[in-house]
Amino acid sequence: MHVTHLSLTDFRSYPGAEVALGPGVTAIVGRNGQGKTNLVEALGYVATLGSHRVASDAPLVRAGAERAVVRAAVDRSGRSTLVELEIVPGRANRARVNRAPVPRPREVLGALRTVLFAPEDLALVKGDPDGRRRFLDDLLVALAPRLAGTRADYDRVLRQRNALLKSAGANRAARRSAGELPTLDVWDSHLATVGAELLHARLHLVRRLAPHVAQAYRQVSDAQGEAVIGYRWSLDGEPPAEVPRREELAAALQAAMAGLRRQEVERGVSLVGPHRDDLVLTLGGLPAKGYASHGESWSYALALRLASWYLLRGDGPDGPQPPDPDTEPVLVLDDVFAELDAGRRSRLAELVSGAEQVLVTAAVDEDVPAELDGVRLLVRAGEVTVA
């Protein structure tokens, strides 16, 4: 899988841009503020329907414009697919595949898969749980695009349940009879059902991802200590070694909500469910957050992304498999090498140099490792030219 063409209209700083791409390595070089990261951000948006830099769509539309359009032509073994996304802040976005409209933008998920390394990835180790939850859920959707619907359903039910809890909490009589709210019982059931689906998928993902993270950390770091990932849920105790069935998880979630009913009504918020969980990162038996050095934290963040790439391209627990050109994700390295010491730069470059398509952004040519020699695109004031 590789992108052959990227077209932008009123996206970020670009009134318009047409960028030809190809397999192998492409380095996008330009000083900060010239627009190089905007190009790879647009590709990431096609792959995930989200930005790695901002939480909402509004900043993606060029100032003064009403909408932005991103088009990406994706090649799979000689078969080309054109994905078009129209981003309209405050309204529903629209999508087309090969010029034909699709009912929902999430129908395009899976047409392009990317793994993106960026300076923001350090927050996966040092930041709050919501970033790690998003990491897991984005990877789940890349592996199984149908889970985008599960994720959206969970968010919708959670918002509605929280609104009901807040309304009940503002009512003194409701607070006194917190155990007798039939409407809330219905939403408990909905949240438990869809939450169990998401939780079941996350638990399986962590089991599959764990050996890849340990391997990737050894590859990119010369530090001591084993990188181990686990899952912390909002239910009592630790998740069992074997992933429970969905029905068991739904029953456990519903029972936990019943036990916390009074506290939830008083606080006006749901206190149990996948939205309260966390991906646990340990290094040498200690929590990576707070104990790992800056270099170790960078290595851990890189290991999480590398592990995602290994998993998406179909590597098994015993090592790399021949990559499937139809499904191997595009690798995007956004201003990463400037943040790394010489050893980590060289090791990371060597590991990814054989990918079908690698896009590297850098402020200067010297930030692009020799192992990633290839096509050079120069970005200056929103103009993209071939070096």
Legacy VTK file of the C-alpha trace (Angstrom):
# vtk DataFile Version 3.0
C-alpha trace
ASCII
DATASET POLYDATA
POINTS 387 float
0.000 0.000 0.000
1.310 3.430 -0.879
-0.010 6.897 -1.656
0.581 8.085 -5.218
-0.957 11.546 -4.998
-2.121 13.997 -2.344
-4.340 16.951 -3.185
-5.299 19.697 -0.718
-7.787 22.558 -0.958
-7.939 25.067 1.912
-6.373 22.594 4.316
-4.345 24.311 7.058
-1.973 26.772 5.335
-2.589 25.495 1.794
-5.053 27.274 -0.539
-4.175 24.396 -2.841
-1.476 21.775 -3.250
-0.813 18.851 -5.581
1.878 16.450 -4.375
3.011 13.392 -6.323
4.319 10.560 -4.146
5.610 7.059 -4.695
6.900 3.946 -2.961
10.163 4.004 -1.061
11.415 6.952 0.957
10.261 10.534 0.454
11.770 13.235 2.643
9.740 16.435 3.007
12.162 19.162 4.050
11.341 22.694 5.145
11.897 25.129 7.951
9.397 25.194 10.798
6.162 26.925 9.895
6.450 26.314 6.150
3.750 23.619 5.983
5.569 20.281 5.784
3.750 18.710 8.745
0.416 19.825 7.277
0.995 17.418 4.377
1.452 14.323 6.518
-1.314 15.479 8.860
-3.671 15.397 5.885
-2.682 11.802 5.095
-3.177 10.873 8.738
-6.645 12.402 8.574
-7.556 10.238 5.583
-6.390 7.158 7.492
-8.007 7.907 10.872
-10.506 10.779 10.362
-8.568 12.659 13.028
-5.484 14.796 13.492
-2.462 13.884 15.606
-2.079 17.568 16.494
-5.541 18.899 17.392
-8.730 17.420 18.830
-11.259 19.221 16.607
-11.586 19.769 12.867
-11.891 23.560 12.921
-8.121 24.310 12.885
-7.732 22.116 9.785
-9.669 24.579 7.603
-7.621 27.489 6.260
-8.491 30.819 7.854
-11.251 32.512 5.863
-12.381 29.334 4.103
-15.642 27.514 4.795
-14.381 23.991 4.188
-11.273 21.996 3.399
-10.903 19.110 0.959
-8.308 16.339 1.141
-7.869 13.813 -1.666
-5.503 10.857 -1.558
-4.905 8.291 -4.286
-3.898 4.965 -2.725
-2.283 2.153 -4.708
-2.668 -1.501 -3.720
-0.846 -3.871 -6.054
-1.646 -1.678 -9.047
-5.263 -0.980 -8.069
-5.883 2.680 -7.312
-8.483 4.036 -4.883
-9.256 7.744 -4.631
-10.440 8.872 -1.191
-11.923 12.368 -0.825
-12.879 14.031 2.443
-14.659 17.361 2.803
-14.123 18.895 6.233
-16.820 21.375 7.278
-16.521 22.702 10.862
-19.813 22.629 12.730
-21.450 20.351 10.177
-21.210 16.729 9.110
-18.149 15.989 7.002
-18.643 14.270 3.661
-16.640 11.536 1.943
-16.346 9.942 -1.491
-14.530 6.858 -2.738
-13.633 6.785 -6.431
-15.890 9.838 -6.921
-18.948 8.078 -5.432
-20.427 9.459 -2.162
-20.482 7.135 0.842
-23.156 7.303 3.590
-20.715 8.127 6.405
-17.100 9.309 6.434
-16.076 6.275 8.473
-16.875 4.132 5.407
-13.450 5.192 4.038
-11.536 3.761 6.999
-9.229 1.004 5.856
-8.630 2.472 2.399
-5.383 3.934 3.751
-3.487 2.746 6.804
-0.684 4.782 8.335
1.572 4.556 11.349
2.689 8.022 12.334
5.635 8.862 14.588
5.606 12.465 15.872
7.081 14.505 18.749
3.595 14.444 20.318
4.073 10.686 20.869
6.091 11.412 23.993
2.725 12.087 25.667
1.882 8.392 25.242
4.407 7.743 28.008
4.378 10.966 30.000
0.819 12.159 29.432
-2.689 11.366 30.657
-4.627 8.128 30.064
-6.867 9.606 27.363
-3.948 9.696 24.914
-3.156 6.041 25.561
-6.819 5.083 25.183
-6.901 6.892 21.848
-3.731 5.059 20.795
-5.407 1.706 21.470
-8.686 2.643 19.813
-7.034 4.100 16.703
-5.031 0.896 16.317
-8.184 -1.195 16.799
-9.937 0.700 14.005
-6.907 0.324 11.721
-7.014 -3.429 12.299
-10.820 -3.723 12.079
-12.553 -0.625 10.632
-15.977 -1.888 11.801
-14.899 -0.998 15.353
-15.171 2.676 14.418
-18.921 2.161 14.761
-18.493 0.550 18.175
-16.317 3.418 19.292
-18.840 6.006 18.060
-21.744 4.145 19.665
-19.949 4.022 23.002
-19.209 7.755 22.930
-22.848 8.523 22.065
-24.300 6.328 24.809
-21.804 7.684 27.335
-22.782 11.296 26.545
-26.475 10.522 26.925
-25.976 8.586 30.141
-23.844 11.375 31.613
-26.512 13.929 30.685
-29.114 11.838 32.505
-26.857 11.453 35.547
-26.240 15.192 35.645
-29.964 15.892 35.397
-30.728 13.387 38.159
-27.972 14.816 40.337
-29.530 18.254 40.125
-32.809 16.853 41.450
-32.845 16.259 45.203
-35.610 13.677 45.009
-33.697 11.759 42.363
-30.563 11.803 44.521
-32.529 10.346 47.438
-33.948 7.556 45.250
-30.839 6.900 43.183
-31.532 3.193 43.146
-34.923 3.684 41.462
-34.312 5.335 38.104
-35.804 3.093 35.406
-34.551 5.300 32.559
-31.007 5.065 33.893
-31.348 1.281 34.063
-31.923 1.256 30.301
-28.824 3.350 29.653
-26.818 1.148 32.021
-27.694 -1.803 29.820
-26.779 0.060 26.619
-23.452 1.271 28.027
-22.566 -2.178 29.364
-23.321 -3.878 26.044
-21.341 -1.570 23.775
-18.667 -1.041 26.465
-18.124 -4.799 26.668
-17.551 -4.922 22.901
-14.906 -2.189 23.100
-13.303 -3.618 26.247
-13.159 -7.125 24.742
-11.367 -5.767 21.657
-8.906 -3.722 23.731
-7.978 -6.659 25.973
-7.261 -8.858 22.963
-5.250 -6.058 21.344
-3.029 -5.577 24.389
-2.272 -9.312 24.435
-1.306 -9.244 20.753
0.654 -6.001 21.019
2.687 -6.812 24.151
5.393 -9.035 22.557
5.855 -6.528 19.720
6.358 -3.666 22.200
8.984 -5.643 24.124
10.791 -6.505 20.878
10.618 -2.961 19.491
11.942 -1.441 22.723
14.962 -3.745 22.602
15.552 -2.730 18.997
15.453 1.043 19.432
17.042 1.387 22.875
20.397 0.467 24.328
18.996 0.918 27.856
18.403 -1.893 30.311
14.958 -3.050 31.375
12.068 -4.807 29.673
9.122 -2.833 28.304
5.875 -4.468 29.423
2.360 -3.244 28.665
-0.810 -4.162 30.537
-4.386 -3.005 30.911
-5.951 -1.307 33.919
-9.730 -1.351 33.917
-12.337 0.393 36.049
-13.728 -2.916 37.303
-12.515 -4.393 40.583
-9.262 -6.331 40.539
-6.949 -6.973 37.593
-8.031 -8.321 34.194
-7.667 -12.128 34.138
-5.044 -13.873 32.033
-7.719 -15.121 29.645
-9.917 -12.466 28.070
-13.508 -12.873 29.369
-16.382 -13.332 26.960
-18.341 -10.252 25.938
-21.366 -11.409 27.908
-19.264 -11.727 31.063
-17.786 -8.276 30.573
-21.236 -6.740 30.005
-22.566 -8.336 33.192
-19.538 -7.123 35.173
-19.895 -3.578 33.843
-23.610 -3.456 34.612
-23.061 -4.793 38.135
-20.343 -2.197 38.742
-22.638 0.601 37.569
-25.378 -0.617 39.913
-22.932 -0.601 42.817
-21.809 2.951 42.035
-25.254 4.328 41.205
-25.499 6.731 44.148
-21.992 8.141 43.638
-22.608 8.560 39.908
-25.857 10.452 40.471
-24.214 12.699 43.057
-21.268 13.485 40.765
-23.215 13.513 37.496
-20.687 11.362 35.655
-20.173 7.703 34.691
-17.521 6.174 36.925
-17.077 2.797 35.240
-16.399 1.741 31.657
-13.657 1.778 28.996
-13.532 5.583 29.156
-11.985 5.238 32.643
-9.366 2.624 31.699
-5.670 2.971 30.937
-2.852 1.274 29.044
-0.198 0.552 31.685
3.434 0.994 30.612
6.211 -0.402 32.792
9.948 -0.481 32.255
12.104 -2.799 34.313
9.169 -3.407 36.636
8.569 0.307 37.351
5.957 2.643 35.872
7.418 4.310 32.801
5.613 7.551 33.649
7.613 9.257 36.359
10.495 6.757 36.437
11.775 6.500 32.861
14.393 9.010 31.731
13.736 11.291 28.780
15.647 8.973 26.455
13.897 5.890 27.803
10.525 7.586 27.405
11.332 8.391 23.778
12.375 4.790 23.178
9.120 3.569 24.734
7.030 5.900 22.571
8.894 4.724 19.475
8.387 1.113 20.555
4.612 1.622 20.762
4.500 2.949 17.201
6.896 0.334 15.841
4.856 -2.393 17.526
1.750 -1.013 15.805
3.526 -1.208 12.456
4.631 -4.792 13.113
1.103 -5.793 14.070
-0.561 -4.061 11.122
1.793 -5.590 8.570
1.106 -9.052 9.972
4.269 -9.914 11.888
3.896 -12.889 14.202
5.254 -13.383 17.730
8.319 -15.188 16.350
9.503 -12.310 14.191
8.870 -10.469 10.927
6.795 -12.050 8.197
6.956 -11.176 4.498
4.903 -7.954 4.427
1.659 -7.938 2.499
1.919 -5.033 0.026
-1.871 -4.627 0.103
-2.063 -4.016 3.839
1.371 -2.807 4.980
0.799 0.671 6.418
2.479 3.807 5.181
5.101 4.947 7.684
5.160 8.652 8.529
8.062 10.050 10.555
7.151 13.637 11.406
10.122 15.640 12.734
11.167 12.653 14.834
14.864 12.377 14.067
15.699 15.856 15.382
14.473 14.658 18.797
16.669 11.523 18.915
20.307 10.920 19.731
22.578 9.426 17.071
22.136 5.832 18.253
18.338 5.883 18.282
18.248 7.724 14.943
20.356 5.093 13.259
18.521 2.128 14.782
15.076 3.496 13.922
16.108 4.370 10.368
17.523 0.902 9.800
14.356 -0.759 11.112
11.975 1.152 8.829
14.112 1.569 5.704
12.562 -1.495 4.065
8.943 -0.316 4.355
6.984 -0.005 1.123
6.470 3.730 1.686
8.166 5.997 4.221
7.457 9.727 4.496
9.941 11.727 6.571
9.592 15.381 7.505
12.622 17.357 8.642
13.638 20.973 9.060
17.027 20.459 7.348
18.573 17.764 5.171
20.969 16.796 7.956
18.053 15.551 10.066
17.276 12.821 7.504
19.435 9.731 8.218
21.558 8.383 5.385
19.694 5.057 5.658
16.563 6.877 4.448
17.975 8.321 1.263
15.316 8.868 -1.388
13.218 11.539 -3.078
13.428 15.042 -1.569
10.507 17.455 -1.558
11.174 21.047 -0.517
8.439 23.048 1.239
8.702 26.808 1.378
5.786 29.143 2.215
3.253 26.523 1.198
4.934 25.675 -2.127
6.056 22.069 -2.653
8.810 21.352 -5.164
11.016 18.398 -6.005
14.645 18.919 -5.007
LINES 1 388
387 0 1 2 3 4 5 6 7 8 9 10 11 12 13 14 15 16 17 18 19 20 21 22 23 24 25 26 27 28 29 30 31 32 33 34 35 36 37 38 39 40 41 42 43 44 45 46 47 48 49 50 51 52 53 54 55 56 57 58 59 60 61 62 63 64 65 66 67 68 69 70 71 72 73 74 75 76 77 78 79 80 81 82 83 84 85 86 87 88 89 90 91 92 93 94 95 96 97 98 99 100 101 102 103 104 105 106 107 108 109 110 111 112 113 114 115 116 117 118 119 120 121 122 123 124 125 126 127 128 129 130 131 132 133 134 135 136 137 138 139 140 141 142 143 144 145 146 147 148 149 150 151 152 153 154 155 156 157 158 159 160 161 162 163 164 165 166 167 168 169 170 171 172 173 174 175 176 177 178 179 180 181 182 183 184 185 186 187 188 189 190 191 192 193 194 195 196 197 198 199 200 201 202 203 204 205 206 207 208 209 210 211 212 213 214 215 216 217 218 219 220 221 222 223 224 225 226 227 228 229 230 231 232 233 234 235 236 237 238 239 240 241 242 243 244 245 246 247 248 249 250 251 252 253 254 255 256 257 258 259 260 261 262 263 264 265 266 267 268 269 270 271 272 273 274 275 276 277 278 279 280 281 282 283 284 285 286 287 288 289 290 291 292 293 294 295 296 297 298 299 300 301 302 303 304 305 306 307 308 309 310 311 312 313 314 315 316 317 318 319 320 321 322 323 324 325 326 327 328 329 330 331 332 333 334 335 336 337 338 339 340 341 342 343 344 345 346 347 348 349 350 351 352 353 354 355 356 357 358 359 360 361 362 363 364 365 366 367 368 369 370 371 372 373 374 375 376 377 378 379 380 381 382 383 384 385 386
